[in-house]
């Protein structure tokens, strides 16, 4: 009995069996956990893949719709009414019917348009739609739904009207001295910044000490932006004395060792550029593919010449003075063509006399305003020559297409009323100088308008004193300015960089350009020719909201 009580062989067997059972349970649990983890990973992987398919489905549908609209307006020129009909007939609700995009291993994506909304009834939004796309990605029987709101269409305005200041056709942008710009800047070429302002003494360029340009964000933006082409462009700065810089070589785009060079494609380019500017904060430099310029001013003037529509026609030059003003009774809705019919003389033997006959060609004819008094300019003008405005207190509410050059100097500029504009599209050069010359900085010429040139443009704010609400665009653009009061003999060199108690510039710029989106409404409210109303390009699709359901 005693031996049996001390026999531990049975206990060992029980212990061994217990250990085996425990390991079997642990092994089974591990297998279950591993299997569960694999299944969860598979579920997560399927979910990720299905969401990726859903996202790609929306991108596919948006690009397909955009491509169709672009191809249609390219092959079939259409006005705003026809384009609006195209949107209504093409961009419409398709759900629950789907576009099915097949994938690998029975995976697929179903995409449809769930909702279409008119953004607003204002002119720049009338030809756009807010489209809600619904996309379902399916992977191994698992669905993920993604909805995305995208703006499709066009604001039906030239690309140049979207910026405070821009250049086109690869042209460089020059900011000399204390110019101030509120709104986005776009340059199709290089950007050149100098802390010296320039002005012309006869044919000689003079450099005046100043500060760098100041760029301020547009009221609806997060920060001020410089937008540049996505390759081959640079930002140049004059780091040394401007006296070593040859002005003609400078504006011709010849940049040597006197210049600093900043690449806009570097992540730290914005802080480097800020140091070359005056009191510019939170600058953003954006590089992207830019929309080509497509404003053909020559065609607009020549099409007007060949039109049979009713308009006021002047055969030859038109001169406006204080005592002779043939355009004084025109209203905003008038269309005026200034061109000269070519005539040839030939001897007629039937009457033994010389007779003049029109050849059907039109020659250059100019509009010249030199009044030494107040002149009101209203209407839509098509000029087959040059526009010159000198020694005039001009009040305007006009849109003007000029086949040649534009020269505005020794004058004051303002609107006829607070909503009036002066909009000029020129194929030639534009020069604006000596506007409200040497006036106090708090008494500038205030213009609501837009100036566009297919060639070069220069606007002076040294002697001039200009506040432009609207925008400027040209091939090569030179803006130059001082800050504060100036006279023919003194310039506020010592106070150029002075700041007030809040940290803002104490003296305002004598050339300030402020982007004004309301200008678009004014531009589109003019009665213009039908071809100008044609829709020729779409905006890039704008993704504004994305959600997973």
C-alpha positions as a printed Julia matrix, in Angstrom:
549×3 Matrix{Float64}:
   0.0     0.0      0.0
   2.8     2.33     0.91
   4.53    1.66    -2.44
   1.38    2.49    -4.36
   0.99    5.79    -2.55
   4.52    6.78    -3.54
   4.25    5.61    -7.2
   4.48    8.8     -9.4
   4.3     7.12   -12.82
   0.57    7.91   -13.11
   1.16   11.57   -12.29
   3.82   11.88   -14.98
   1.46   10.43   -17.55
  -1.27   12.86   -16.57
   1.19   15.77   -16.68
   2.44   14.76   -20.1
  -1.06   14.41   -21.49
  -1.9    17.84   -20.01
   1.09   19.47   -21.69
   0.11   17.9    -25.02
  -3.46   19.15   -24.68
  -2.27   22.67   -23.83
   0.02   22.79   -26.88
  -2.75   21.43   -29.06
  -5.09   24.16   -27.82
  -2.42   26.83   -28.29
  -1.59   25.52   -31.75
  -5.25   25.42   -32.75
  -5.76   28.94   -31.39
  -2.73   30.16   -33.29
  -4.03   28.57   -36.46
  -7.43   30.17   -35.92
  -5.84   33.57   -35.23
  -3.55   33.25   -38.21
  -6.41   32.22   -40.44
  -8.52   35.11   -39.1
  -5.65   37.54   -39.67
  -5.18   36.31   -43.21
  -8.87   36.73   -43.87
  -8.83   40.24   -42.36
  -5.81   41.16   -44.44
  -7.56   39.83   -47.5
 -10.63   41.92   -46.62
  -8.51   45.01   -46.06
  -6.64   44.38   -49.3
  -9.92   43.94   -51.17
 -11.23   47.16   -49.62
  -8.12   49.11   -50.6
  -8.19   47.69   -54.1
 -11.89   48.37   -54.53
 -11.44   51.98   -53.36
  -8.53   52.38   -55.77
 -10.72   51.06   -58.58
 -13.51   53.43   -57.57
 -11.12   56.42   -57.59
  -9.75   55.42   -60.97
 -13.28   55.01   -62.25
 -14.09   58.63   -61.43
 -10.86   59.83   -63.07
 -11.72   57.79   -66.16
 -15.27   59.16   -66.34
 -14.17   62.79   -65.83
 -11.43   62.55   -68.45
 -13.77   60.83   -70.91
 -16.39   63.56   -70.49
 -13.8    66.33   -70.74
 -12.3    64.77   -73.88
 -15.71   64.52   -75.54
 -16.58   68.16   -74.83
 -13.16   69.4    -76.01
 -13.39   67.39   -79.24
 -16.92   68.66   -79.89
 -16.12   72.38   -79.54
 -12.96   71.9    -81.61
 -14.82   70.25   -84.5
 -17.99   72.35   -84.28
 -17.5    76.06   -83.47
 -20.36   77.14   -81.24
 -21.53   80.16   -79.33
 -22.53   80.29   -75.7
 -26.13   79.25   -76.32
 -25.1    76.17   -78.29
 -22.47   75.25   -75.7
 -25.03   75.56   -72.93
 -27.28   73.17   -74.89
 -24.31   70.8    -75.31
 -23.8    70.76   -71.54
 -27.47   70.13   -70.89
 -27.59   67.27   -73.4
 -24.28   65.68   -72.39
 -23.77   66.32   -68.69
 -26.87   64.76   -67.16
 -27.88   62.21   -64.54
 -27.24   58.62   -65.65
 -27.63   56.65   -62.38
 -28.64   53.9    -61.84
 -27.35   53.06   -65.34
 -23.57   52.67   -65.11
 -20.51   52.75   -67.29
 -18.85   49.39   -66.58
 -15.04   49.38   -66.61
 -13.76   45.76   -66.52
 -10.72   44.83   -64.43
  -8.65   41.73   -63.64
 -10.11   38.49   -62.18
 -13.76   39.52   -62.45
 -13.04   42.85   -60.73
 -14.84   45.85   -62.2
 -15.89   49.45   -61.66
 -19.33   50.93   -62.15
 -19.48   54.71   -62.69
 -22.46   57.0    -63.16
 -23.46   60.66   -62.79
 -25.64   60.95   -59.72
 -26.37   64.68   -59.72
 -25.83   67.76   -61.93
 -26.16   71.28   -60.52
 -25.96   74.79   -61.96
 -23.29   76.61   -59.95
 -24.84   80.06   -60.25
 -26.43   82.36   -62.81
 -23.55   84.87   -62.95
 -21.82   85.07   -66.31
 -18.58   83.3    -65.38
 -20.49   80.34   -63.85
 -23.31   80.0    -66.38
 -21.4    77.56   -68.6
 -20.13   75.29   -65.83
 -21.78   72.4    -64.01
 -21.15   70.9    -60.58
 -21.26   67.16   -61.33
 -21.47   64.45   -58.65
 -19.92   61.21   -59.9
 -20.68   57.91   -58.13
 -18.17   55.11   -58.61
 -18.35   51.58   -57.19
 -15.21   49.47   -57.16
 -15.81   45.7    -56.94
 -13.08   43.26   -55.84
 -13.85   39.63   -54.91
 -17.47   40.51   -54.31
 -16.64   43.46   -52.05
 -17.87   46.96   -53.0
 -16.48   50.39   -52.13
 -18.44   53.46   -53.21
 -16.74   56.8    -53.81
 -18.51   60.03   -54.67
 -16.72   63.05   -56.1
 -17.94   66.53   -56.96
 -16.24   67.99   -60.03
 -16.74   71.29   -61.84
 -16.96   70.74   -65.61
 -17.21   73.44   -68.3
 -15.81   76.89   -68.92
 -16.1    80.4    -67.57
 -16.11   81.62   -71.19
 -13.46   84.28   -70.65
  -9.9    84.59   -71.95
  -7.3    82.96   -69.71
  -5.54   86.33   -69.35
  -8.52   87.81   -67.48
  -7.94   85.36   -64.63
  -4.77   87.07   -63.38
  -3.82   90.47   -62.04
  -0.68   90.42   -64.2
   0.37   87.91   -66.85
   2.58   87.42   -69.89
   1.87   85.29   -72.93
   3.65   83.75   -75.92
   6.75   82.96   -73.84
   7.31   86.58   -72.87
   9.24   87.74   -69.8
   7.76   89.71   -66.9
   9.83   92.59   -65.47
   8.97   94.07   -62.06
  11.1    97.19   -61.52
  10.99   98.99   -58.19
   8.05   99.39   -55.84
   5.22   98.01   -57.99
   2.35   96.56   -55.94
   0.21   93.68   -57.24
  -2.79   92.26   -55.43
  -3.71   88.93   -57.01
  -2.0    86.13   -58.88
   0.88   86.66   -61.3
   1.42   84.42   -64.32
   4.51   84.55   -66.47
   4.89   82.49   -69.62
   8.61   83.29   -69.65
  11.15   84.36   -67.04
  10.43   86.63   -64.08
  12.92   89.46   -63.51
  12.89   91.43   -60.26
  14.84   94.66   -59.69
  14.79   96.9    -56.62
  15.36   99.9    -58.9
  12.63  101.65   -60.83
  13.26  102.74   -64.42
  12.14  105.72   -66.46
  13.16  107.21   -69.79
  14.92  110.52   -70.26
  14.64  110.86   -74.01
  16.12  107.63   -75.33
  18.2   107.01   -72.18
  16.97  104.74   -69.39
  17.42  106.0    -65.83
  17.53  103.76   -62.76
  16.05  105.09   -59.49
  16.69  103.53   -56.07
  13.53  101.93   -54.73
  12.37   98.69   -53.12
  11.32   95.38   -54.64
   7.8    94.75   -55.84
   5.16   93.8    -53.3
   2.72   90.96   -54.01
  -0.45   90.63   -51.93
  -2.97   87.81   -52.0
  -6.25   88.28   -53.8
  -9.13   88.62   -51.33
 -10.43   85.07   -51.92
  -7.01   83.39   -51.99
  -4.99   81.81   -49.22
  -1.69   83.35   -50.34
  -0.19   85.37   -53.19
   0.94   83.18   -56.1
   3.5    83.39   -58.87
   2.51   80.94   -61.6
   5.19   79.85   -64.06
   5.49   77.43   -66.94
   6.41   73.93   -65.86
   9.83   73.87   -67.53
  12.79   75.95   -68.7
  11.91   79.23   -66.91
  13.86   81.06   -64.19
  13.55   83.96   -61.74
  16.34   86.54   -62.14
  17.24   89.3    -59.7
  19.64   92.22   -59.96
  21.82   91.67   -56.91
  24.42   94.37   -57.52
  24.2    97.96   -58.66
  21.79   98.57   -61.53
  24.32  101.01   -62.98
  26.22   97.99   -64.32
  23.16   96.73   -66.18
  22.58   97.78   -69.78
  18.85   98.52   -70.0
  18.38   97.47   -73.62
  20.12   94.15   -73.06
  18.16   93.76   -69.83
  14.71   94.04   -71.39
  15.85   91.95   -74.37
  16.37   89.07   -71.95
  20.16   88.96   -71.79
  21.06   87.94   -68.22
  24.74   87.77   -67.27
  26.76   87.52   -64.04
  25.17   90.7    -62.67
  22.03   88.67   -61.95
  21.09   86.23   -59.27
  19.17   83.17   -60.47
  16.49   81.23   -58.6
  14.88   78.07   -59.93
  11.09   78.09   -59.38
  11.14   74.28   -59.32
  13.0    74.08   -56.0
  10.99   73.51   -52.82
  12.66   76.49   -51.1
  12.24   78.93   -54.01
   9.41   80.96   -52.42
  11.42   82.11   -49.33
  14.36   83.01   -51.59
  12.13   85.15   -53.82
  10.42   86.8    -50.82
  13.8    88.22   -49.8
  14.01   90.0    -53.15
  10.55   91.53   -52.75
   9.22   94.15   -50.37
   6.93   93.09   -47.53
   5.56   90.08   -49.41
   4.45   87.26   -47.11
   3.42   83.61   -47.55
   4.36   83.59   -51.21
   3.59   80.45   -53.24
   5.36   79.62   -56.5
   3.39   77.27   -58.74
   4.76   75.6    -61.86
   2.31   74.02   -64.29
   1.34   73.61   -67.92
  -0.12   76.92   -69.09
  -3.0    77.53   -71.48
  -1.8    78.91   -74.84
  -2.84   82.42   -75.73
  -5.63   82.57   -78.33
  -6.72   86.21   -78.65
  -6.34   87.17   -82.3
  -6.94   90.92   -82.33
  -6.22   91.3    -86.06
  -8.91   88.78   -86.92
 -11.42   90.53   -84.68
 -10.86   93.85   -86.45
 -10.87   92.32   -89.93
 -13.98   90.28   -89.2
 -15.72   93.45   -88.12
 -14.67   95.09   -91.41
 -16.21   92.23   -93.38
 -19.4    92.11   -91.36
 -22.66   93.32   -92.81
 -23.94   94.21   -89.34
 -24.96   97.75   -88.54
 -22.23   99.87   -86.99
 -20.9   103.42   -87.14
 -18.15  103.53   -89.74
 -15.43  106.14   -90.2
 -13.55  106.09   -93.49
 -10.13  107.34   -92.41
  -8.5   108.77   -89.31
 -10.62  110.09   -86.45
  -9.29  113.0    -84.41
 -10.93  114.1    -81.17
 -10.18  117.54   -79.73
 -11.9   119.9    -77.34
 -13.59  121.67   -80.27
 -14.19  118.69   -82.54
 -15.51  115.47   -80.99
 -17.31  113.23   -83.49
 -17.78  110.44   -80.9
 -19.23  112.54   -78.08
 -22.82  111.29   -78.4
 -22.04  107.58   -78.46
 -23.45  105.29   -75.79
 -22.16  102.04   -74.35
 -24.09   99.88   -76.84
 -22.63  101.55   -79.94
 -20.17   99.71   -82.21
 -17.65  101.87   -84.08
 -15.3   100.82   -86.88
 -12.37  103.03   -87.87
 -10.69  101.99   -91.13
  -9.84  103.51   -94.51
 -11.17  102.13   -97.77
  -8.51  101.84  -100.44
  -9.39  103.65  -103.69
  -7.65  103.68  -107.06
  -7.96  106.27  -109.8
  -8.31  105.27  -113.44
  -9.0   107.18  -116.64
 -12.42  106.54  -118.13
 -12.39  107.04  -121.9
 -16.17  107.19  -122.12
 -16.18  110.48  -120.27
 -12.53  111.39  -120.76
 -12.22  111.83  -117.01
 -10.55  110.31  -113.96
 -12.68  108.18  -111.67
 -11.99  106.69  -108.25
 -13.11  103.17  -107.45
 -12.89  101.21  -104.22
 -10.62   98.15  -104.34
 -12.31   96.28  -101.48
  -9.19   96.6    -99.32
  -8.99   98.53   -96.08
  -6.0   100.6    -95.03
  -4.69  101.8    -91.7
  -6.75  104.43   -89.89
  -6.11  105.84   -86.41
  -8.09  107.17   -83.48
  -6.33  110.13   -81.88
  -7.61  111.88   -78.75
  -5.73  115.06   -77.84
  -8.2   117.38   -76.19
  -6.57  119.37   -73.35
  -9.96  118.91   -71.66
 -12.46  116.31   -70.44
 -13.5   113.64   -72.95
 -16.01  110.8    -72.5
 -15.32  107.61   -74.47
 -18.19  105.1    -74.76
 -18.87  102.07   -76.94
 -17.09   99.15   -78.65
 -14.32  100.31   -80.99
 -12.54   98.39   -83.76
  -9.52  100.37   -84.97
  -7.62   99.3    -88.1
  -4.62  101.33   -86.97
  -3.25  102.96   -83.82
  -4.85  104.47   -80.72
  -3.28  107.59   -79.19
  -4.57  109.39   -76.1
  -2.59  112.44   -74.94
  -3.21  115.58   -72.87
  -6.73  114.45   -72.01
  -8.78  113.92   -68.87
 -10.38  110.73   -70.17
 -13.52  109.24   -68.68
 -14.33  105.92   -70.29
 -16.8   103.09   -70.55
 -15.43  101.33   -73.61
 -13.92   98.18   -75.04
 -11.38   98.79   -77.81
  -9.69   96.44   -80.3
  -6.59   98.0    -81.86
  -4.79   96.46   -84.83
  -1.73   98.64   -84.24
  -0.09  100.31   -81.23
  -1.58  102.05   -78.19
   0.04  105.12   -76.6
  -1.54  106.76   -73.56
   0.4   109.57   -71.87
   0.2   112.97   -70.19
  -3.41  112.31   -69.23
  -5.7   111.26   -66.41
  -7.86  108.15   -66.56
 -11.07  107.25   -64.78
 -14.49  105.71   -65.39
 -17.6   107.63   -66.35
 -19.29  106.06   -63.31
 -18.14  103.55   -60.64
 -19.05  100.55   -62.83
 -17.43  101.84   -66.01
 -14.4   100.18   -67.58
 -11.64  100.73   -70.1
 -10.72   97.44   -71.8
  -8.11   97.46   -74.57
  -6.97   94.53   -76.73
  -4.08   95.49   -79.02
  -2.05   93.54   -81.52
   0.79   96.06   -81.29
   2.67   97.57   -78.36
   1.03   99.39   -75.45
   2.77  102.24   -73.62
   1.16  104.01   -70.65
   3.15  106.87   -69.08
   2.84  110.22   -67.31
  -0.65  109.43   -66.0
  -1.66  111.84   -63.23
   1.98  112.83   -63.34
   3.54  114.01   -60.03
   0.15  113.96   -58.31
   0.05  113.26   -54.57
   0.13  109.54   -53.76
  -3.42  109.82   -52.37
  -4.75  111.35   -55.6
  -4.09  108.77   -58.36
  -5.82  108.02   -61.64
  -8.21  105.23   -60.71
  -9.0   102.89   -63.57
 -11.25   99.87   -63.69
 -10.07   97.99   -66.73
  -7.9    95.52   -68.55
  -5.01   96.01   -70.98
  -3.9    93.24   -73.33
  -1.17   93.21   -75.99
  -0.02   90.53   -78.4
   3.28   92.41   -78.4
   5.04   94.35   -75.62
   3.68   96.6    -72.9
   5.22   99.04   -70.45
   3.42  100.91   -67.68
   5.21  103.59   -65.66
   4.58  104.42   -62.02
   7.55  106.73   -61.44
   6.1   110.09   -62.37
   2.72  108.43   -63.01
   0.29  107.59   -60.22
  -2.08  104.76   -61.19
  -4.49  102.44   -59.39
  -5.7    99.81   -61.84
  -8.49   97.51   -60.73
  -8.61   94.68   -63.25
  -5.55   93.25   -64.95
  -2.72   93.44   -67.49
  -1.41   90.91   -70.01
   1.12   91.15   -72.83
   3.88   89.18   -74.51
   6.66   91.04   -72.71
   5.53   93.17   -69.78
   7.49   95.85   -67.9
   5.99   97.42   -64.77
   8.05  100.06   -62.97
   7.25  102.25   -59.95
   8.35  104.23   -56.92
   6.47  104.67   -53.64
   5.16  107.9    -52.14
   5.2   111.42   -53.57
   7.62  112.44   -56.28
   8.31  115.53   -58.34
  10.39  116.29   -61.39
  13.36  117.06   -59.12
  12.91  115.01   -55.95
  12.15  111.36   -55.32
  11.38  109.74   -51.94
  14.46  107.52   -51.94
  14.97  107.66   -48.16
  11.4   106.6    -47.32
  10.87  103.84   -49.88
  11.14  101.02   -47.34
   9.38  102.67   -44.4
   6.68  100.61   -42.62
   3.88  101.87   -40.39
   3.11  100.69   -36.85
   1.18   97.64   -38.19
   4.08   96.52   -40.37
   2.54   97.63   -43.66
   4.21   99.95   -46.19
   3.84  103.55   -45.08
   3.89  104.95   -48.61
   1.67  103.42   -51.32
   3.01  102.4    -54.68
   2.56  104.79   -57.58
   1.53  101.77   -59.67
  -0.84   99.33   -58.02
  -2.68   96.58   -59.92
  -5.54   94.84   -58.1
  -7.27   91.83   -59.6
 -11.01   92.43   -59.93
 -13.21   89.46   -60.81
 -16.14   91.84   -61.34
 -14.3    93.03   -64.44
 -15.42   89.78   -66.06
 -19.03   90.83   -65.65
 -18.27   94.18   -67.24
 -16.35   92.56   -70.09
 -19.12   90.1    -70.88
 -21.84   92.75   -70.64
 -20.48   94.64   -73.66
 -22.19   93.84   -76.94
 -19.47   92.04   -78.85
 -19.28   90.18   -82.12
 -20.56   86.61   -82.35
 -17.15   85.04   -82.91
 -15.89   86.53   -79.67
 -18.72   84.7    -77.94
 -17.52   81.35   -79.33
 -16.45   78.76   -76.79
 -12.91   77.76   -77.78
 -11.54   76.09   -74.64
 -12.61   74.41   -71.41
 -11.34   74.87   -67.89
  -9.44   71.96   -66.39
 -11.85   69.78   -64.32
 -11.82   71.02   -60.73
 -12.21   68.38   -58.02
 -13.77   70.08   -55.01
 -15.03   67.23   -52.81
 -14.51   63.48   -52.45
 -16.2    61.14   -49.96
 -16.35   57.39   -49.25
 -19.68   55.77   -48.43
